[in-house]
Amino acid sequence: MNQPLALLNQLTPSEFLDQYWQKKPLLIKAAIPNFEGLLSPEELAGLACEEDVQSRIVEYKKGVWHAQHGPFTEDDFAALPDKPSAEHNWTLLVQSVNHFLPEATTLLQQFSFIPHARLDDLMVSYAPHGGGVGPHFDSYDVFLLQGQGKRLWRISEQSDLSLVEGAPLRILKNFDTKQEWLLEAGDMLYLPPHLAHWGIAVSDGDQDCMTYSIGFRAPKNQELASEFFGFMQDKINQEAIPLAGLYQDANLSLQSHPAEISADMVAAVSAQLQSIQWSSSTVAEFLGRYLSEPKSHVVFDANKKISQTAFLKQASSRGLCLDLKSLMLFEGQRFYLNGEMTDSASEAVATLKKLADCRQLDAADLEGSLNHDNLSDRLYAWYLAGYLHFLD
């Protein structure tokens, strides 16, 4: 797992994490040699027309930025300029392509030196010559892998982060280019969070620009705290964290103001609230559920119901794989799939860890494992829910 990689400019993953991750950009020429993309512009536009796909068209018209959200129609694309100019250009962005394209999930597996818990999605953008989303900065790490065409990337380490007022995107008002690189098919640029950048599409002959953005989620601390205390509220309501007794004030003294909340009452309730404790195990459970929880727009289609005997027979001969939308994480012997937690018997742990890491189990991986009721019952329930499928 720690060998030098062309994907990382012949750095080992450990060297990359130590020297570049969340620290400074890295240009990688021929990161994936001969890479020209996973889908055509027409296929990307087709995805953008689907109801369950998140997509945007960003236009720049005479100094003003505009953004439309999909799903789109053929008429929407027909209305865009055939010959973009500096005065009017556009780009199409499609999120979570890995939820719909097996090849995209395979591509993301090359980045497994970053924990799955940090992975967000693969976004693919298409733009004719001059298109882009303007100068901006992101709050997360991203690898920008060039498909067909070329893209000029301009980088700035400026501290001026003032934004264009009224723009539908966070466009920087002032951009001071410090470095620029022209990326061709198979080249890749890593950018740490909060580094200002500006990508401009460059057509290469008859090939317009397509860029593959591998983004990593970085929840705000405020969001983590809010979600955690919501999780803790559920724990308290379920009496998993018991708070026994009632509020008592046997030593209540006469108050001169009956409407006043006394210092004694504040102190008593503060002491009760401070008695609420959580362990690292509680935090781990929160993270497993929260980080594996699908986004609100994600829907799983249940598989055709078959008996558990028929399921086990097919699984043992064909193998199993996670649905493209599924995310599976683990901590110790607790496994989290799409926000649901399950404890595993020790004999099934290695099998489930491989499913989480590799997103699939070959028939050989399942040999002997399906004899354990804990594992076979769990896999069968996940299959019925549409969380995993048989390997083709």
N, C-alpha and C positions, 0 to 999 in steps of 0.2 A: 504493500500500500504506500510505501514511501520511496518509490523509485523516481529518478528524474523523468519529467514528462514534457513532451513537445507542447502539450496544452499549456504548460506554465513556463515556456521559454527555457526548457531543460532544468528548471528548478525542481527539487523534490517538493511535495506538498508541505512538509515541515518548514522548508526554507521559505516558501511562498508565504505561509502563515506568519512566520516570524518577521519577514522583511517587508511585506507589502500589505497584507490583509488589514484593512481599516487604517492604513498608514499613508500609502502613496500609490500613484497609478503605475501600471505596467503594460507596455506595448508588447504584444507577442505576434511576431510575423509567422505565418504558416502554422498557427496553433493547431488547426485541423486541415492538413494538406488536401487540396482538391475539393474542399467543401464549397458547394454552391447552393446549399439550402435543402430544406426538407419538403417544400411545396412551392408551387408556381404562384405568380401574382393572381391568376384567375382562381386558384383554389383558396387562397387567402381571402379574396373578395367573397367567395362563396361562403366561407366560414362566417364572415361579418354579416351575412344575411340571415344567419340562424338565430332563432329566438333565445337560445340558452347560451349564446356566446357574447362576451363583453367586448365591444369594439368602439372605436372613435375615428372620426375623420377630422383632422385639424387643418384649417385653411388660414393662409395669410393673404389678405386682400388689401392692397393700398395702405399698408401700415397698421392694419387692424387684424387681431387674431380672432378666429371663430372656431368653435368646436361643436360637432354633432355626435350624438351617441346612437349606436345601432340598436336593433337590427336595421340594416340598410336594404335598399332595393336596387335593381338595375338602373332605375331612373336617377337615383342618388349619385351613382358613379358616372352616368352619362352627363350629368350636369357639371362635372368637374372639367377644368380646362385640359384640352389635349396637349397643348404646348405651354406648360407653366413658364412663368417669367419671374424676375425679381419682385415684380409688383403683385403677382398672384401665383402662389404655389400651394401644395397640399401634401398631406401624408395620411396613410391609413395605419392604425394600430389595432392589433388583435391580442387580447390578453389570454392567458392560460391555454395556449395552443397544446400544451402537454396533456390537457384533459380530453383532447379529441384526436390526437395523432400519436400512435404508438412510437413512431420514430423520434418524436420529441421527447418522450419519456426516456428512451434509450440515450439520447443526447445528454439529458440531465444527469444520467447515471455517471457520466464522465466527471461530474463535479462532486462526487460523493466524498471528497476530502473535506467538504463543508457539511456539517450535520444536516440531516433531512429536516430537523426541526426549524432550521433557519431558511430553508428554501421557500420562495414564494411561488414563482411560475416562470414560464417561458413566454415572453411577449415577442411577437413578430411584427415588424413594421415594413411598409412598402411606400416608396416615394419616387416620383419622377425627378428629373434633374432639378436641383435647387430646393427640394422639399425638406421639411424637418419640423420640429416642434419648438424651435427657437432656443436661445441660451437659457439654461436653467440649472438647478442642482437637485439632487435626489437625497433623501434621508436614509438611503440604504446602499449596500454594496451591489455592484452590477458588473457582469461580464458582457461586453458588447461584441458579438461574433458576427463577422460580415459574411453574408450569403452572396447572391449575385450582385453585380454592379459594384460600386465603390461608395465610400462615405468619408468625407473630410471631417475629422474631429478636432475641434479647438478646445483647449483646456486653459483654465484660469484658476489661480489660487487667491483671487480677490476676496476682500472682506466686505465689500459693498454688495449687499444682498437685497437692495431695494428692488421692488417689482413693478412691472408695468400695471398701472391702475386700470381696473375694469376688464382685464384679460381673463378668459376662461381657464387659463393655465398659469402656473407660477413662472412667468417669463421675466428674466432679469432685465431691468431697465438699462443698465450699463454693463458692458462686457469687455474685459481687458484681456486679449489673447496673449498667453505666455508661451504656449507650445501648440503645434498642430501636426497631425499625422493623417495620411491618406491610407485608409484600410481597404484592401482588396479581398477577394473571396478567400476565406479560410483564416484571415488575420483576426486578431481579437485584442480588445483593450479592456483592462480591468480598471475600474474606478472605485475608490473608497467613498464613503458617505460625505455629503456636503461639499464636494469638489465641483465647482462650476464648469459646465461643459456645453458644447454646441455642436450638434451633428448636422451636416449638410449633405444631402444626397448628390452623388455624382454618377450620371449614367455612363455605362461602359458599352459603347456601340449601341446595339439595340436592347441592351439589358438595363432596366432601371434598378434602383437600389432596394435591397431587402436586408434588414439587419435583425439578428436574433439576440434578444436581451434576456440574459439569465439573471433574474433579480432575487434578492434575499430579503426576507421580511425582517423588520426591526421595530417591534411594537414600542410605542411610547411608554415610558415608565408610568405616566399617569393612567394610561390604558391598562397596563398590567395590574396596577394597584386596584383600579376600579373593578376589573374582572375578577381579581382574586377575592375581594371582599364580597362580591356577589356569590362566588363559589363558597366562601365561608358562611354566608347567610344561609345557603342551602344546607350546609353541614349542621348548623345550629338548629334549623327547623326540623331536620331529620333526627335530632338528638344524637348525632354522631359526636357532637361536642356538647355534653350536658351542662346546663347551668341550673343547678337545683335551687329550690326554695323560692321565697317571695321577698320583695323589698320589705325591710323591717326598720322601725325606728323606735324601739322601746325606750330610748333615752331622749325622746323628743322634748325639746324645751320650748317655752312660750316665745312666739315671735311678735315683734312690735308691728310688723307689716305682714299680714297673712298672704299677700300676693307675691311675696319674695321667695325665690328659690334659694334656700339657705346653703351656706358653704358646707354644712354637715351632709346635706343631701347630695351635693355635687361630689363630695369626697367618697361617700358610700357607693354611689353608682360608678364612679371612676374606678374604685377598687374592684368591683364586680367585673367591669369591662376589661380591666387589665389582667384579670384571671384567665381570659380567653387566650390560649396558647396554640401555636401550630408548630409542627415538627417539619424537618426537611422532607419527610415522607409525604406530608400533606401538601407541601409546595410542589413536590415531584408529581403528585396526582393531579394537581391543578394544571401544571404545565403540560402534562400528557394529554389531558382532556382539551385544554384550551388551544394548544398548538396544532392538534390533529383535527380540530373541529372544522368541517367544510365551511366555506363562505356561504352566505345566505342564499345566493342564487344557484348553488350546486344541488342537483337532484340526482338520485340514483334510481335506475330502473331495475326492479326486482327481476331475478331470473325466473324462467319457467319452473314451476314447482315439480320436483321429482322426489322420490323417496330417499331417505338417507342411505339405504343400501345401494341404490342406483348411483347416488352421488359418490359414495366411497369407491365404487367400482370404476367409475370414469376418472376420478381424481388419481387413483393409483396407477392408471394406465396412461393418462394424458398429462398430469401435473396441473398446477394451479397458478394463477397470477392475480395480482391486485387489479381492480378496476383502475383505469387511467386517472380517475378523480379521487381515488382513495389515498390517504396518507396514514401510514402505520409507524408508530414510535414505541419505544419500550424503555423501562427503567427497572433494573433488577428482574423480577419475575412478573412484573405487571406490564401488560401490553395495552396500547391505545390505538384504536382504529376508528377514524372518523368521529372522534369525540367520545367514544365508548371505551370503558376500561374493562379488562378481564384479567384475573389472576390465572397463572398457568401452573400446572403440575410440573415438577422439575424435569420429568422425562420428555416434556414437549417444548421446553425452553429453547433448545438449540434450533429446532425446526422453525419455531415462530420468529426467532431472531433472524434466521436466514430469509424468511419471507419479508420481514421488515426491511432488512438491509438491501436485498436484491430484488424485491418486489415480485418474486416468483419462486415456485418450488417445482423442480422437475420431478418426474415419476420416481427417479432414484432417490430424491430427497425425502419422499414420502414413504418409501419402503419400510415397513415395520412401524412407522409412526402412527398410522391411522388405527392401530390396535388400541391406542389409548383413548378412552371415552372422552376425556377432557378435551383432547385435541380434535377428534372427529366431530364431536358435537359443536364445538366452536366454529370450525371451518364450514360445517354444513349450515349453521345459522348465518354466517357471513355470506355464503353463496346465495342463500334465499333472499337476503337483503340487497343483493347486487353489488356487494363490496368486493367480491372476487369472482373469477370466472375460470373455466377450464382453459388450459393452454391449447392453442391451435396445433 
